[in-house]
Amino acid sequence: MGLRSELQYKESLRDGRAVFFRGERVEDVTTHPVIKIAVDHAAIDYRMAEEERFRPLAVVSDRGAEYSRYYHLPRNAEDLSARSQLIASATREGATLVVLIKEIGTDALFALHLVGAEMAAKGKPEYLSRIEKFHRYCRDNDLALAVAQTDVKGDRSLSPSAQPDPDSYVRIVEERPGGIVVRGAKVHTSVSVNANEVIVLPTRAMKADEKAYAVSFALPMATSGLKLIASPHGSAPKEAFEHPISARHKMMETLTVFDDVFVPEERVFLKGEAEFAGPIALNFVRYHRFTAVSYKLPLLELLVGSAYAIAEANGILRASHVRDKLTTLAAYHTTVRGLIEHAAAKCTVEHGLAVPNTLLTNVAKYHFAHNYHQAVQIVQDLAGGLLVTAPAAEDLESEATRDYVLKYLGGPKGVGAEQRLRLLNLIGDLTASDFGGYQEVLAVHAEGGFEAEKLQAYREYEFAPVAAYARQLAGL
């Protein structure tokens, strides 16, 4: 098939999957009052492939066949750059919230290709064959994918095999003819309620005696024993005037439970080869942090743009301290954008796949995460206290209050009260709502926390040449 319509995507989600929201089984995710917002948001990827302005970026033609660019295996810097642009474009269409239903899954597929090639070189070609077959299946059917990687971990001071509860990490509990049985749970599984398949990856390196935990596989969401317990965060009903982003855009996360789930052999990508668990986890984040920074760019654009617009609407644009704050925001955005563009340009090619420069990608991600809260503080400072004290949408409609709101909440000449309130509500939704809090937590924890990014940057930086240069100048 190659490409699906928005309608075909939504219809594919009516498959009897076991989704639970606030303790209740969800019969149809496409009509549930909260989850359908996430479904509509995810459909952006399918709409873009049909729109003339996005089609050259969103669709790849290969010997007469067309398919989503997300499934295109990157071979060079140009492929990575186009992928980054597509991710950023989709996120702009999502009003700064990443779509993710093809981005994250293909990050996992690329990582599996790399490690599958290494396993094939060491006498286990069956895994690469399965990975390639699954990739073609997803590409040709234009599927939406989730990735479950982060285990619940139990006592984090203990390794998987030392946990009091052995199910604290997803593990193989039985091998049967034709497949395996797995048990355990993963957390933070984004877009799972509205994806077609879930790819499961190891969360860390495993020791030789932890073979049961060295497992990777893929399953359809409607698989028996697979249960999705959805997070209710940000699920309160929202009015579009007061919440112009989060009333229309949402992403769901789940606690993803594998309750003795059977996985057919052809969908198993790692089964007990402990030495490859760490490389799968590492190669996934090499791609996924590149994706992460790509989808953060529209968010930074909006922080800069809304800060400038509200400073203008508040009549403070000419103040020197305001210009200084706007320059800080502009430099922040430009630095992150420049780093990720350079990461694509300085890619390496491994087993035929282009891999973003790992050092630059991690520095970009760290710079974004480390400075995000300061950027939010600047935008809130320029906006003022009306972010949280302004009148409601109903006050602009009521005959009893409308005239007062229009009279007293206008800005400089030419800036009416409604215009100013719309800007304030946009900034409030982005920085001072449950959605704003969601974005701040994602900045810290999504795609790996501060320490993970710093550790990877430390490992990738070449200290020896610069230390040698210092010793040379010191006369040593």
Secondary structure, DSSP 8 states (H G I E B T S, - for coil): -----HHHHHHHT-S--EEEETTEEES-TTTSTTHHHHHHHHTHHHHHHHSTTTHHHHEEEETTEEEEGGGS---SHHHHHHHHHHHHHHHHHTTTS---TTHHHHHHHHHHHHHHHHHHHTT-HHHHHHHHHHHHHHHHHT--EEEE--B--SSTTS-GGG-SSGGGS-EEEEEETTEEEEEEEEEEEETGGG-SEEEE--SS---TT-GGG-EEEEEETT-TTEEEEE--TT-S---TTT-TTTTT----EEEEEEEEEEEEGGGEEEES-GGGHHHHHHHHHHHHHHHHHHHHHHHHHHHHHHHHHHHHHTT-TTSHHHHHHHHHHHHHHHHHHHHHHHHHHT-EEETTEEE--HHHHHHHHHHHHHHHHHHHHHHHHHH-THHHH---HHHHH-TTTHHHHHHHS--STT--HHHHHHHHHHHHHHHSSHHHHHHHHHHHHTTS-HHHHHHHHHHHS-HHHHHHHHHHHTT-
